[in-house]
């Protein structure tokens, strides 16, 4: 399968980093990140995938802050393919389809598995005490082809330690958000089909027998939440019909961004409680 012409205005390639002596050979894992701002959490998400033996394809879809700087720092240290993609030439509604076609054509013969979280998501295996990549290897050996993830939403609260810069370490309070679960975020490369916006459509093959957990960090401080609602998620093509209506609510009601820590679960690092204790996205009046 020959590579398609890259759709970006600029592309930087690097060889995969060495995995080190004594590392057992397993499936070849590829991570995909589509980035628009959210630079404060990009590096933790990227490093989580790199630590789990993924090589990364990263598209910078017109980011305005530190995304470019962060990606450059990881070229050859996990990122093997970095592209700057124009938001006009590849509009948001076409982004997943274009990226999926590129990944399948360019890397389909070189990798066995694709993990494709949103840039503010940490994907885990069912056992949070074990590496994600080990559990993917076991799942593939059992003959399964793709995974749905439950959406555990982590939200900034007054209980956060503001001295901790990394939002994945700072934000400890969460609840399962059942209305936006499950999410398709990982599949066997040979099962990859045309991707649709938000990776909303199932790949081919056998679904994993249980949902895996996903840690989602959409709102990480009051300033970032306001910027996300007023600018980052207030772009053409993002709000479609009944999809993503909640950002309009946050633009109109700043108080809706404030969530009391005591209403949420506290993450202990090893377990995610599936009891729904808070609904983050509730329409006014119910």
C-alpha atoms as one frame of an Amber mdcrd trajectory, in Angstrom:
protein
   0.000   0.000   0.000   1.674   3.236  -1.111   1.500   6.388   1.015  -0.980
   9.082   0.079   0.353  12.594  -0.436   0.504  14.217   2.968  -2.309  16.746
   3.429  -0.407  19.144   5.649   1.364  22.360   4.750   4.455  21.021   6.510
   5.556  17.529   7.544   8.441  16.384   9.732   9.382  12.698   9.867  11.625
  10.811  12.270  12.662   7.228  12.796  10.932   5.405  15.662  12.983   5.644
  18.859  14.852   2.502  19.950  12.870   0.385  22.389  15.906  -0.735  24.389
  17.619  -4.048  24.893  15.564  -6.831  26.384  12.179  -5.429  25.343  10.054
  -8.339  24.173   8.783  -8.040  20.628   5.034  -7.516  20.518   2.484  -5.868
  18.269   3.585  -2.656  16.598   1.547   0.149  18.147   0.717   3.483  16.520
  -0.845   6.452  18.298  -2.723   9.244  16.513  -3.346  12.705  17.986  -5.287
  15.491  16.262  -4.410  18.714  18.046  -6.090  22.074  18.248  -4.783  24.056
  21.208  -5.134  22.200  24.571  -1.355  22.557  24.754  -1.329  22.259  28.561
  -2.330  18.593  28.378  -0.803  17.574  25.039   2.559  16.504  26.423   1.140
  14.269  29.220  -1.172  12.551  26.720   1.637  12.072  24.205   4.061  10.778
  26.825   1.449   8.313  28.118   1.215   6.766  24.651   4.994   6.852  24.174
   5.501   5.125  27.542   3.094   2.480  26.282   5.326   1.768  23.264   3.378
   3.741  20.672   4.970   5.676  17.857   2.947   8.835  17.241   1.427  10.547
  14.229   0.431  14.076  15.278  -1.534  16.637  13.268  -1.492  20.243  14.415
  -4.791  21.590  13.099  -4.110  25.321  13.308  -3.170  25.595  16.982  -2.384
  29.072  18.302  -0.432  28.366  21.473   2.426  25.966  22.379   1.362  22.878
  20.423   4.042  23.365  17.761   6.801  23.850  20.335   5.765  20.741  22.272
   5.561  18.577  19.166   8.979  19.707  17.956  10.454  18.687  21.316   9.119
  15.142  20.832  10.180  14.587  17.215  12.279  11.408  17.223  11.403  10.821
  20.882   8.045   9.232  20.165   6.598  11.392  17.395   7.567   9.900  14.033
   5.257  11.996  11.820   4.259  15.587  12.614   2.157  17.684  10.281   0.792
  21.198  10.328  -2.646  20.986   8.705  -4.496  24.050   7.478  -7.989  24.428
   8.928  -9.348  25.760   5.639  -7.828  23.103   3.396  -8.887  20.330   5.814
 -11.965  21.630   7.696 -12.883  20.109  11.034 -15.734  18.031   9.610 -13.246
  16.330   7.232 -10.390  15.954   9.705 -10.987  12.398  10.944 -11.682  11.021
   7.496  -8.529  12.639   6.079  -6.339  11.519   8.976  -7.728   7.986   8.891
  -7.109   7.632   5.172  -3.563   8.933   5.573  -2.744   6.640   8.494  -4.133
   3.539   6.827  -2.369   4.211   3.520   0.947   5.295   5.012   1.286   3.021
   8.035  -1.119   0.149   7.404   1.660  -2.294   6.517   3.992  -1.182   9.320
   1.773  -1.271  12.422  -0.634  -3.742  14.000  -2.676  -1.539  16.315  -3.970
   2.046  16.397  -4.745   4.020  19.571  -6.493   7.292  18.740  -7.616   9.240
  21.817  -8.668  12.850  21.716  -5.834  15.123  22.790  -7.331  15.550  26.288
  -7.818  11.831  26.977  -5.708   9.160  28.692  -6.697   5.660  27.613  -6.183
   2.744  29.999  -6.627  -1.004  30.173  -9.218  -2.580  32.480  -6.497  -3.011
  35.132  -5.127   0.460  35.881  -2.181  -1.043  37.758  -0.811  -2.587  34.544
   0.480  -0.900  31.373  -2.074  -0.278  28.647   0.178  -1.802  25.971   0.388
  -5.136  27.818  -3.387  -5.391  27.951  -3.700  -4.496  24.254  -1.268  -7.312
  23.444  -3.386  -9.776  25.425  -6.590  -8.552  23.804  -5.152  -9.017  20.329
  -3.906 -12.511  21.202  -7.465 -13.362  22.283  -8.706 -12.429  18.804 -10.475
  -9.130  19.497 -10.205  -6.193  17.116 -11.465  -2.967  18.690 -12.334  -1.359
  22.004 -14.974   0.959  23.381 -13.995   3.132  26.326 -16.134   4.458  29.163
 -15.811   8.220  29.494 -14.655   9.165  33.005 -14.666  12.970  33.044 -12.086
  14.709  35.258 -12.893  18.350  36.090 -11.002  21.136  37.854 -12.211  21.923
  41.389 -11.236  24.163  44.284  -9.547  21.116  45.854  -6.851  20.983  43.150
  -3.265  21.783  44.124  -2.507  24.738  41.840   1.207  24.188  42.386   1.065
  21.003  40.286   1.541  21.985  36.651   0.634  18.674  34.995  -3.204  18.601
  34.774  -3.263  14.795  34.770  -1.579  14.864  38.179  -3.361  17.964  39.482
  -6.987  17.106  38.694  -8.148  14.196  40.854 -11.956  14.464  40.893 -14.191
  12.757  38.359 -17.431  11.032  37.498 -18.419   8.645  34.748 -20.349  10.566
  32.127 -22.647   7.894  30.787 -24.386  10.076  28.186 -21.090  10.434  26.274
 -20.039   6.799  26.676 -18.762   4.614  25.258 -16.130   6.086  22.931 -14.252
   4.188  20.231 -10.570   4.936  20.640  -8.492   1.885  19.640  -8.524  -0.923
  17.066  -6.468  -3.394  15.090  -4.906  -1.732  12.041  -6.342  -4.415   9.759
  -9.837  -3.550  11.059  -9.509   0.161  10.337 -12.232   1.502   8.062 -13.070
   5.026   6.935 -13.110   7.131  10.053 -15.925   9.555  10.798 -15.935  12.672
  12.907 -14.978  11.901  16.479 -14.266   8.245  15.606 -17.964   7.661  16.160
 -18.294   4.634  13.857 -17.235   1.082  14.795 -14.227  -0.449  13.018 -14.504
  -3.893  11.483 -14.098  -7.142  13.392 -14.768  -8.323  16.938 -15.437  -5.812
  19.697 -13.658  -6.290  23.022 -15.936  -8.106  25.468 -15.836  -5.278  28.031
 -15.410  -1.508  27.920 -12.060  -0.120  28.942 -11.641   3.116  30.978 -10.770
   6.497  29.520  -9.733   9.478  31.630 -11.048  12.625  29.956  -9.787  16.076
  31.048 -11.870  18.677  29.163 -11.850  21.459  31.779  -8.574  21.919  33.636
  -8.815  25.429  35.129 -11.356  28.216  35.049  -9.308  30.276  32.584  -8.747
  27.289  30.293 -12.418  26.286  30.509 -13.540  29.782  29.527 -11.099  29.829
  26.606 -12.181  26.387  25.475 -15.862  27.326  25.491 -15.492  30.814  24.005
 -12.792  30.090  21.427 -11.343  26.586  21.053 -14.771  24.945  20.795 -16.486
  27.894  19.163 -15.272  27.129  15.647 -17.058  26.378  12.346 -18.185  22.774
  12.101 -17.721  21.884  15.750 -21.288  22.301  16.971 -23.553  20.255  14.706
 -27.244  19.908  15.477 -27.462  18.331  18.929 -23.720  17.632  19.136 -21.583
  19.757  21.471 -24.473  22.012  22.494 -23.026  22.238  26.006 -20.316  24.691
  24.937 -23.026  27.197  24.119 -24.339  26.723  27.638 -20.898  27.345  29.126
 -20.549  30.522  27.070 -23.856  31.770  28.441 -23.531  30.528  32.045 -20.083
  30.799  33.588 -21.347  29.284  36.849 -21.969  25.987  35.060 -18.201  25.516
  34.836 -17.813  25.368  38.622 -18.130  21.839  40.018 -17.797  21.140  43.780
 -15.167  18.514  44.552 -17.446  16.893  47.148 -19.930  16.015  44.411 -17.346
  13.863  42.588 -15.255  10.755  43.150 -11.575  11.199  44.014  -9.112   9.233
  41.883  -6.734   7.017  43.855  -4.609   6.070  40.835  -5.711   2.441  40.687
  -9.512   2.403  40.454 -12.294   4.313  38.703 -15.713   4.148  40.326 -18.461
   3.671  37.684 -21.223   5.120  39.882 -22.559   8.265  38.214 -22.526  10.972
  40.886 -22.589  14.105  38.726 -23.815  15.125  35.260 -21.423  17.703  33.858
 -23.464  18.558  30.773 -27.065  19.240  31.763 -29.386  21.435  29.770 -30.903
  24.352  31.698 -34.177  23.259  33.222 -33.140  19.588  33.202
